[in-house]
Amino acid sequence: MYKKRSLQDSWIRWGVILMVVTLAGLAFMLITKPASIEAQTSSAEGATQIYLPVVNVSASTTPVSGEYILIGWNDLGMHCYNRDFSNLAVLPPFNNLWAQVVKRGDPPEIVTGGINVTYGFSDNTYSAGKSNFWDYANQLFGVNLAPNIGLAGNGLAGTMAREADHFVAEGIPLTEYSDSAPTVRDPYQLATLIAYDAGSGKELARNQVVAPVSTEMHCDYCHSDHGDGNEGIATGVVETNILTKHDQENMENYPPGHTGPLMDRRPILCAECHSSNALGAAGVAGLPSLSHAIHAKHAEEGEIPATIEGCYYCHPGPTTKCLRGIMYQRGLTCIDCHGDLNKVKLNPSPWLNEPRCDGCHKDPIYAQNQALYRMSTGHGGMYCEACHDSTHAIAPSTQPNDAIKFVNLQGHSGALAECTVCHLTQPEGTSPHSAGN
């Protein structure tokens, strides 16, 4: 009897000890940050930028497993805009977000009917004051815009337009400056996308998506006072140095309706004369497109190297590093796909005629079904960018914010590769690109 009671007491004591240890472990997990989430800082022009959260590639995070999933992306991988619009404008603040909602199943189903998708930026709720675009929008684009409303009528938050197979919000007037640090550049802004049942208002799915945006265009490399691009010109402002040089070289040939010094007609929209497919601007017949004019002029000067560093003279940029996808990490640069300045200047339809994935990936299973990668669809009607991410940011990206949406969906970074994100059970086959998929 004594030995039996002692054995029972011993088991009780051990049970209590195990319970205490377990509870202590749980408490420790709750008061410490997950191992998969870290804070990182990076320096931009002497200022510290904080990116939260930053997800390790090796993270083991529980993926989303509800009835619906939401996949979102930016269509271009980077959108640049002028920092100052008082003298000239190349591009306005104009960011695009796309999304697809999938009802999980065997098979999964892309759904748009009966669903609303909203977008917003929790730490970037206004742009007027961070940019002077609204002070000059009427002169540049002939429209009177309310503060924080973009050229397509969208603001920093709203409901995405419903298309046949996706949702889209175009022309979001986003800047690279967060509310919490309005003077510090942060080019990889995070949007929150949420899908709701249109009838009940019930939330179905959500995700966080990068909306990349940057003003890092280094015209100053060549066009500062007495710079190599404008010797003898020193107005004190890079943009007016450029306009003065343009007047000196071209004013005698300005077309009817556009005569007189540019310096006297500021602010100047470059696409007023030079067509731009990026803006849908026809320009003046007989003049080269803006892309041709810029690339040809700089090719003629011969000062810009045919390297990624050379591209970053004008495109964002040595700090932003907009080319950040897996191809860049494996040694490819802008030149490998687009060619040098002399090749780019010959593009007959810039923005609409661009390098194709199947130009290198020759197997027919990788063939694009549209002229542009960003418009192409594949497996089950999913957009290529939904699974592989945006142009110039093909997953995995060097920028940790790009990984967040993939971690939310499948528990790790990199292109969407886990079939059970959309399928309830693991399907047969080796690849979504295989024949029949």
TORRO-958643 format. One record per residue (C-alpha): x, z, y. Coordinates in Angstrom, 3 decimals. Layout:
BEGIN
+----------+----------+----------+
|       xx |       zz |       yy |
+----------+----------+----------+
|        X |        Z |        Y |
...
+----------+----------+----------+
//
This chain:
BEGIN
+----------+----------+----------+
|       xx |       zz |       yy |
+----------+----------+----------+
|    0.000 |    0.000 |    0.000 |
|    2.808 |    0.886 |    2.414 |
|    4.792 |   -2.292 |    1.628 |
|    1.703 |   -4.483 |    2.091 |
|    0.920 |   -2.956 |    5.521 |
|    4.562 |   -3.353 |    6.601 |
|    4.460 |   -7.050 |    5.708 |
|    1.236 |   -7.532 |    7.678 |
|    2.708 |   -5.698 |   10.684 |
|    5.786 |   -7.902 |   10.520 |
|    3.712 |  -11.108 |   10.621 |
|    1.712 |   -9.775 |   13.574 |
|    4.884 |   -8.924 |   15.495 |
|    6.333 |  -12.398 |   14.865 |
|    3.047 |  -14.014 |   15.918 |
|    3.088 |  -12.123 |   19.211 |
|    6.710 |  -13.115 |   19.829 |
|    5.973 |  -16.791 |   19.178 |
|    2.974 |  -16.685 |   21.512 |
|    5.035 |  -15.143 |   24.317 |
|    7.796 |  -17.750 |   23.896 |
|    5.266 |  -20.591 |   23.916 |
|    3.538 |  -19.320 |   27.050 |
|    6.892 |  -18.854 |   28.790 |
|    7.868 |  -22.432 |   27.920 |
|    4.616 |  -23.780 |   29.297 |
|    5.070 |  -21.792 |   32.501 |
|    8.576 |  -23.195 |   32.916 |
|    7.295 |  -26.776 |   32.487 |
|    4.606 |  -26.230 |   35.125 |
|    6.955 |  -24.913 |   37.802 |
|    9.700 |  -27.504 |   37.340 |
|    9.480 |  -31.214 |   38.090 |
|    9.240 |  -33.612 |   35.140 |
|   12.516 |  -34.973 |   33.897 |
|   11.234 |  -38.491 |   34.382 |
|   10.652 |  -38.072 |   38.123 |
|   13.481 |  -37.639 |   40.586 |
|   13.926 |  -37.850 |   44.312 |
|   16.556 |  -40.279 |   45.529 |
|   17.831 |  -41.176 |   48.937 |
|   19.379 |  -44.326 |   50.255 |
|   20.973 |  -45.065 |   53.585 |
|   19.604 |  -47.770 |   55.856 |
|   21.403 |  -48.330 |   59.133 |
|   22.671 |  -44.767 |   59.207 |
|   19.281 |  -43.179 |   58.463 |
|   18.237 |  -41.560 |   55.218 |
|   15.277 |  -43.029 |   53.368 |
|   13.499 |  -41.006 |   50.701 |
|   11.816 |  -42.716 |   47.788 |
|    9.406 |  -40.576 |   45.749 |
|    8.892 |  -40.676 |   42.884 |
|   11.823 |  -42.453 |   41.303 |
|   11.316 |  -43.092 |   37.614 |
|   14.207 |  -43.192 |   35.192 |
|   14.364 |  -46.220 |   32.914 |
|   14.570 |  -43.864 |   29.935 |
|   11.517 |  -41.869 |   30.991 |
|    9.049 |  -40.876 |   28.299 |
|    5.817 |  -40.682 |   30.256 |
|    2.343 |  -40.654 |   28.726 |
|    0.774 |  -44.035 |   29.580 |
|   -2.757 |  -44.604 |   30.791 |
|   -5.238 |  -44.804 |   27.901 |
|   -8.727 |  -45.011 |   29.432 |
|  -11.398 |  -47.621 |   28.867 |
|  -10.034 |  -49.780 |   31.714 |
|   -6.582 |  -50.503 |   33.108 |
|   -5.624 |  -51.899 |   36.502 |
|   -2.558 |  -54.075 |   36.999 |
|   -1.510 |  -54.969 |   40.543 |
|    1.304 |  -56.819 |   42.268 |
|    2.511 |  -58.413 |   45.488 |
|    2.550 |  -62.183 |   45.144 |
|    5.876 |  -62.949 |   46.842 |
|    8.259 |  -60.130 |   46.010 |
|    9.099 |  -59.716 |   49.715 |
|    7.400 |  -60.411 |   53.013 |
|    9.451 |  -60.447 |   56.178 |
|    8.158 |  -60.280 |   59.726 |
|    9.677 |  -60.161 |   63.204 |
|   10.672 |  -56.750 |   64.494 |
|    9.869 |  -57.831 |   68.066 |
|    7.250 |  -60.425 |   69.059 |
|    7.810 |  -60.455 |   72.814 |
|   10.051 |  -63.542 |   72.739 |
|    9.570 |  -65.474 |   69.516 |
|    7.838 |  -65.238 |   66.168 |
|    8.754 |  -66.680 |   62.782 |
|    6.336 |  -64.642 |   60.651 |
|    3.652 |  -62.049 |   61.461 |
|    2.980 |  -58.884 |   59.437 |
|    1.062 |  -60.431 |   56.530 |
|    1.234 |  -58.831 |   53.085 |
|   -0.786 |  -59.795 |   50.005 |
|   -1.883 |  -57.688 |   47.032 |
|   -3.351 |  -59.048 |   43.800 |
|   -4.921 |  -57.158 |   40.896 |
|   -6.528 |  -57.694 |   37.526 |
|   -8.769 |  -55.197 |   35.761 |
|   -8.799 |  -55.229 |   31.960 |
|  -11.371 |  -53.592 |   29.728 |
|   -9.384 |  -52.387 |   26.739 |
|  -10.555 |  -53.585 |   23.357 |
|   -9.924 |  -55.865 |   20.401 |
|   -9.811 |  -58.279 |   22.082 |
|   -9.316 |  -56.992 |   25.656 |
|  -11.359 |  -58.568 |   28.442 |
|  -10.454 |  -59.391 |   32.038 |
|  -13.389 |  -58.199 |   34.128 |
|  -14.415 |  -58.779 |   37.727 |
|  -18.203 |  -58.531 |   37.684 |
|  -19.682 |  -55.154 |   38.540 |
|  -16.336 |  -53.803 |   39.724 |
|  -14.881 |  -53.109 |   43.168 |
|  -11.165 |  -52.624 |   43.768 |
|   -9.891 |  -50.834 |   46.848 |
|   -6.388 |  -50.650 |   48.322 |
|   -4.715 |  -48.229 |   50.684 |
|   -1.385 |  -46.733 |   51.713 |
|   -1.381 |  -42.955 |   51.780 |
|    1.751 |  -42.814 |   53.956 |
|    1.259 |  -46.020 |   55.944 |
|   -2.176 |  -45.862 |   57.547 |
|   -1.444 |  -47.636 |   60.842 |
|    0.840 |  -50.389 |   62.159 |
|    0.049 |  -50.678 |   65.870 |
|    2.785 |  -48.719 |   67.590 |
|    5.230 |  -49.394 |   64.764 |
|    5.133 |  -53.077 |   65.765 |
|    4.284 |  -54.787 |   69.050 |
|    2.555 |  -57.639 |   67.196 |
|   -0.873 |  -56.746 |   68.620 |
|    0.435 |  -57.038 |   72.183 |
|    1.239 |  -60.713 |   71.609 |
|   -1.117 |  -61.861 |   68.821 |
|   -3.420 |  -63.708 |   71.215 |
|   -0.574 |  -65.604 |   72.872 |
|    1.021 |  -66.467 |   69.540 |
|   -1.989 |  -67.121 |   67.306 |
|   -4.895 |  -67.479 |   69.727 |
|   -6.874 |  -64.551 |   68.320 |
|   -7.839 |  -61.185 |   69.748 |
|   -7.166 |  -58.634 |   67.033 |
|   -8.197 |  -55.016 |   66.991 |
|   -5.236 |  -52.677 |   66.429 |
|   -4.185 |  -52.468 |   62.768 |
|   -6.228 |  -55.541 |   61.776 |
|   -4.307 |  -58.547 |   60.488 |
|   -4.779 |  -62.294 |   60.863 |
|   -6.965 |  -62.484 |   57.722 |
|   -9.250 |  -59.707 |   58.944 |
|   -7.902 |  -56.994 |   56.658 |
|   -6.506 |  -53.620 |   57.665 |
|   -4.274 |  -51.041 |   56.002 |
|   -7.098 |  -49.989 |   53.662 |
|  -10.167 |  -51.730 |   52.352 |
|  -11.883 |  -53.493 |   49.476 |
|  -10.158 |  -56.412 |   47.805 |
|  -11.959 |  -59.764 |   47.583 |
|  -13.351 |  -60.576 |   44.142 |
|  -12.216 |  -63.907 |   42.704 |
|  -13.055 |  -65.467 |   39.329 |
|  -10.253 |  -63.735 |   37.414 |
|   -8.617 |  -61.340 |   39.865 |
|   -8.956 |  -59.355 |   43.081 |
|   -6.941 |  -60.065 |   46.209 |
|   -6.333 |  -58.669 |   49.683 |
|   -4.536 |  -61.125 |   51.975 |
|   -2.875 |  -60.674 |   55.319 |
|   -2.504 |  -56.891 |   55.219 |
|   -0.636 |  -56.098 |   58.476 |
|    1.823 |  -53.730 |   56.821 |
|    5.091 |  -52.629 |   58.408 |
|    8.149 |  -51.150 |   56.740 |
|    7.709 |  -47.843 |   58.569 |
|    5.910 |  -44.958 |   56.852 |
|    3.736 |  -42.521 |   58.810 |
|    6.001 |  -39.650 |   57.799 |
|    9.142 |  -41.445 |   59.067 |
|    7.975 |  -44.067 |   61.587 |
|   11.478 |  -45.000 |   62.749 |
|   13.121 |  -45.260 |   59.312 |
|   12.990 |  -48.536 |   57.420 |
|   11.424 |  -48.268 |   53.964 |
|   10.893 |  -51.810 |   52.641 |
|    9.291 |  -50.854 |   49.325 |
|    5.984 |  -49.369 |   50.448 |
|    3.534 |  -48.055 |   47.837 |
|   -0.110 |  -49.086 |   47.759 |
|   -2.722 |  -47.288 |   45.678 |
|   -5.239 |  -49.576 |   44.001 |
|   -8.430 |  -48.081 |   42.528 |
|  -11.105 |  -49.830 |   40.470 |
|  -14.669 |  -48.497 |   40.699 |
|  -17.920 |  -49.258 |   38.942 |
|  -19.837 |  -51.151 |   41.646 |
|  -23.113 |  -49.509 |   40.688 |
|  -22.293 |  -45.865 |   40.086 |
|  -19.113 |  -45.611 |   42.155 |
|  -17.321 |  -44.070 |   39.163 |
|  -13.564 |  -44.525 |   39.173 |
|  -12.472 |  -46.702 |   36.258 |
|   -8.704 |  -47.037 |   36.746 |
|   -5.966 |  -46.792 |   39.343 |
|   -2.327 |  -47.669 |   39.800 |
|    0.448 |  -47.721 |   42.405 |
|    1.936 |  -51.039 |   43.436 |
|    4.849 |  -51.974 |   45.679 |
|    4.047 |  -53.955 |   48.817 |
|    7.513 |  -55.125 |   49.906 |
|    8.053 |  -55.710 |   53.601 |
|   11.116 |  -56.011 |   55.825 |
|   12.304 |  -56.970 |   59.309 |
|   15.902 |  -57.324 |   58.153 |
|   16.682 |  -60.824 |   59.425 |
|   20.229 |  -60.857 |   60.744 |
|   20.054 |  -63.487 |   63.467 |
|   22.425 |  -61.155 |   65.285 |
|   25.264 |  -62.164 |   62.953 |
|   25.559 |  -65.470 |   64.829 |
|   23.299 |  -65.162 |   67.871 |
|   24.400 |  -62.002 |   69.628 |
|   25.805 |  -62.467 |   73.119 |
|   28.559 |  -65.126 |   73.016 |
|   28.071 |  -65.355 |   69.243 |
|   29.269 |  -68.282 |   67.152 |
|   25.754 |  -69.722 |   67.257 |
|   25.455 |  -69.586 |   71.042 |
|   28.867 |  -69.625 |   72.637 |
|   28.657 |  -69.119 |   76.376 |
|   25.153 |  -67.682 |   76.174 |
|   24.597 |  -63.996 |   76.819 |
|   21.042 |  -63.015 |   77.770 |
|   21.387 |  -59.550 |   76.263 |
|   18.733 |  -60.251 |   73.603 |
|   19.273 |  -62.137 |   70.338 |
|   15.910 |  -63.932 |   70.476 |
|   16.398 |  -65.195 |   74.019 |
|   19.904 |  -66.334 |   73.132 |
|   18.304 |  -68.496 |   70.423 |
|   15.630 |  -69.883 |   72.760 |
|   18.221 |  -70.654 |   75.446 |
|   20.367 |  -72.519 |   72.897 |
|   17.292 |  -74.406 |   71.661 |
|   16.457 |  -75.448 |   75.233 |
|   20.012 |  -76.632 |   75.863 |
|   20.073 |  -78.826 |   72.764 |
|   16.493 |  -80.075 |   72.489 |
|   14.473 |  -79.745 |   75.717 |
|   14.676 |  -83.454 |   76.593 |
|   12.936 |  -84.257 |   73.304 |
|   10.134 |  -81.702 |   73.413 |
|    6.855 |  -83.438 |   72.444 |
|    3.875 |  -83.895 |   74.816 |
|    1.954 |  -80.681 |   75.256 |
|    5.055 |  -78.636 |   74.506 |
|    7.306 |  -79.563 |   77.414 |
|    9.260 |  -77.230 |   79.631 |
|   11.818 |  -74.576 |   78.764 |
|   10.893 |  -72.286 |   75.893 |
|   12.307 |  -69.454 |   77.962 |
|    9.500 |  -70.016 |   80.475 |
|    6.759 |  -70.035 |   77.840 |
|    7.492 |  -66.901 |   75.864 |
|    6.476 |  -65.683 |   73.372 |
|    7.108 |  -68.767 |   71.226 |
|    5.692 |  -69.296 |   67.742 |
|    8.202 |  -71.484 |   65.921 |
|    5.368 |  -73.036 |   63.885 |
|    3.817 |  -74.292 |   67.140 |
|    6.013 |  -77.365 |   66.700 |
|    7.620 |  -77.012 |   63.274 |
|    5.134 |  -77.003 |   60.402 |
|    5.064 |  -73.960 |   58.148 |
|    3.278 |  -73.831 |   54.809 |
|    3.761 |  -70.077 |   54.892 |
|    1.388 |  -69.941 |   57.872 |
|   -0.694 |  -72.996 |   57.057 |
|    0.490 |  -74.452 |   60.371 |
|    0.636 |  -78.241 |   60.672 |
|    3.143 |  -78.312 |   63.531 |
|    3.744 |  -81.526 |   65.486 |
|    3.795 |  -84.797 |   63.594 |
|    7.246 |  -86.328 |   63.387 |
|    9.136 |  -83.045 |   63.738 |
|   10.862 |  -81.425 |   60.756 |
|    9.264 |  -78.450 |   59.056 |
|   10.498 |  -75.044 |   60.112 |
|   12.247 |  -74.620 |   56.766 |
|   14.000 |  -77.973 |   57.110 |
|   14.960 |  -77.383 |   60.738 |
|   16.507 |  -73.978 |   60.065 |
|   18.281 |  -74.813 |   56.811 |
|   19.544 |  -78.190 |   58.059 |
|   20.875 |  -76.760 |   61.322 |
|   22.746 |  -73.961 |   59.600 |
|   24.079 |  -76.332 |   56.923 |
|   25.389 |  -78.588 |   59.716 |
|   27.227 |  -75.688 |   61.340 |
|   28.968 |  -74.859 |   58.054 |
|   29.389 |  -71.184 |   58.878 |
|   27.153 |  -69.646 |   56.217 |
|   28.630 |  -69.268 |   52.730 |
|   26.719 |  -70.588 |   49.709 |
|   26.367 |  -67.107 |   48.241 |
|   23.725 |  -64.414 |   48.104 |
|   25.533 |  -62.799 |   51.026 |
|   25.011 |  -66.024 |   52.944 |
|   21.280 |  -66.035 |   52.149 |
|   21.123 |  -62.451 |   53.398 |
|   22.202 |  -63.642 |   56.845 |
|   18.554 |  -64.597 |   57.377 |
|   16.546 |  -63.304 |   54.412 |
|   16.136 |  -59.550 |   53.786 |
|   18.940 |  -58.565 |   53.474 |
|   22.173 |  -56.653 |   52.678 |
|   20.256 |  -53.379 |   52.950 |
|   16.838 |  -54.482 |   51.688 |
|   18.232 |  -56.577 |   48.804 |
|   14.975 |  -58.432 |   48.179 |
|   16.448 |  -60.310 |   45.194 |
|   16.309 |  -57.394 |   42.773 |
|   14.866 |  -58.545 |   39.453 |
|   16.339 |  -58.898 |   35.988 |
|   17.811 |  -62.356 |   36.643 |
|   19.837 |  -60.985 |   39.548 |
|   21.017 |  -58.126 |   37.349 |
|   22.217 |  -60.681 |   34.805 |
|   24.303 |  -62.540 |   37.351 |
|   21.998 |  -65.160 |   38.858 |
|   21.646 |  -65.479 |   42.629 |
|   19.462 |  -67.384 |   45.096 |
|   21.751 |  -70.414 |   44.784 |
|   21.218 |  -70.752 |   41.020 |
|   17.501 |  -71.402 |   41.482 |
|   17.110 |  -72.758 |   45.018 |
|   20.471 |  -74.422 |   45.583 |
|   22.550 |  -74.239 |   48.758 |
|   21.425 |  -74.984 |   52.317 |
|   21.882 |  -78.718 |   51.848 |
|   19.532 |  -78.723 |   48.875 |
|   16.944 |  -76.366 |   50.364 |
|   16.679 |  -78.471 |   53.532 |
|   15.493 |  -81.406 |   51.394 |
|   12.504 |  -79.546 |   49.952 |
|    9.549 |  -81.794 |   50.853 |
|    7.009 |  -78.964 |   50.743 |
|    8.577 |  -75.519 |   51.238 |
|    6.622 |  -72.562 |   49.814 |
|    4.490 |  -74.934 |   47.745 |
|    7.303 |  -76.681 |   45.863 |
|    9.606 |  -74.019 |   44.452 |
|   11.778 |  -73.479 |   41.364 |
|    9.846 |  -73.166 |   38.097 |
|   10.465 |  -70.727 |   35.255 |
|   10.236 |  -73.566 |   32.731 |
|   13.029 |  -75.306 |   34.583 |
|   15.380 |  -73.019 |   32.635 |
|   13.131 |  -71.557 |   29.924 |
|   12.645 |  -74.844 |   28.081 |
|   10.630 |  -73.627 |   25.092 |
|    7.055 |  -74.931 |   25.596 |
|    5.669 |  -71.431 |   25.064 |
|    7.067 |  -70.531 |   28.507 |
|    5.603 |  -73.546 |   30.322 |
|    3.899 |  -72.777 |   33.635 |
|    0.308 |  -73.966 |   33.871 |
|    0.504 |  -74.153 |   37.685 |
|    3.112 |  -75.530 |   40.066 |
|    4.067 |  -72.023 |   41.205 |
|    4.996 |  -69.039 |   39.058 |
|    2.920 |  -66.754 |   41.263 |
|   -0.208 |  -68.799 |   40.560 |
|    0.392 |  -69.286 |   36.828 |
|   -1.463 |  -67.571 |   33.997 |
|   -0.684 |  -67.074 |   30.352 |
|   -1.619 |  -64.627 |   27.626 |
|   -5.389 |  -64.145 |   27.607 |
|   -5.683 |  -65.341 |   31.204 |
|   -3.325 |  -62.713 |   32.608 |
|   -1.258 |  -63.822 |   35.586 |
|    2.448 |  -64.107 |   34.819 |
|    3.142 |  -61.739 |   37.726 |
|    0.788 |  -59.137 |   36.245 |
|    3.084 |  -58.571 |   33.279 |
|    6.459 |  -59.704 |   34.642 |
|    6.025 |  -58.716 |   38.315 |
|    6.602 |  -60.622 |   41.524 |
|    8.885 |  -63.489 |   42.365 |
|   12.400 |  -62.155 |   43.089 |
|   11.438 |  -58.821 |   41.473 |
|   11.010 |  -59.808 |   37.819 |
|   10.946 |  -56.538 |   35.862 |
|   12.930 |  -54.445 |   35.460 |
|   13.874 |  -54.273 |   39.127 |
|   16.767 |  -52.471 |   40.780 |
|   14.233 |  -50.733 |   43.041 |
|   12.713 |  -47.648 |   41.385 |
|    9.360 |  -47.937 |   43.163 |
|    8.772 |  -51.257 |   41.392 |
|    8.818 |  -49.416 |   38.052 |
|    6.064 |  -46.909 |   38.810 |
|    3.124 |  -49.136 |   37.851 |
|    4.725 |  -50.056 |   34.533 |
|    5.462 |  -46.425 |   33.701 |
|    1.856 |  -45.565 |   34.525 |
|    0.661 |  -48.215 |   32.082 |
|    3.087 |  -48.064 |   29.173 |
|    5.260 |  -45.000 |   29.594 |
|    8.454 |  -46.827 |   30.553 |
|    9.770 |  -49.333 |   33.078 |
|   10.329 |  -53.011 |   32.474 |
|    7.902 |  -55.890 |   32.001 |
|    4.576 |  -55.008 |   30.388 |
|    5.531 |  -55.103 |   26.723 |
|    3.355 |  -52.544 |   24.906 |
|    0.399 |  -54.410 |   23.390 |
|   -1.734 |  -51.274 |   23.172 |
|   -1.892 |  -51.019 |   26.946 |
|   -4.707 |  -53.577 |   26.650 |
|   -5.379 |  -53.775 |   22.885 |
|   -6.882 |  -50.776 |   21.091 |
|   -4.826 |  -51.545 |   18.006 |
|   -1.504 |  -53.302 |   17.603 |
|   -2.217 |  -57.039 |   17.180 |
|   -0.378 |  -59.300 |   14.778 |
|    2.313 |  -61.600 |   16.108 |
|    5.690 |  -61.164 |   17.704 |
|    5.098 |  -62.187 |   21.328 |
|    2.286 |  -62.801 |   23.796 |
|    4.017 |  -66.131 |   24.435 |
|    3.712 |  -67.196 |   20.798 |
|    1.481 |  -70.140 |   19.965 |
|   -2.177 |  -69.219 |   20.041 |
|   -1.674 |  -66.180 |   22.262 |
+----------+----------+----------+
//
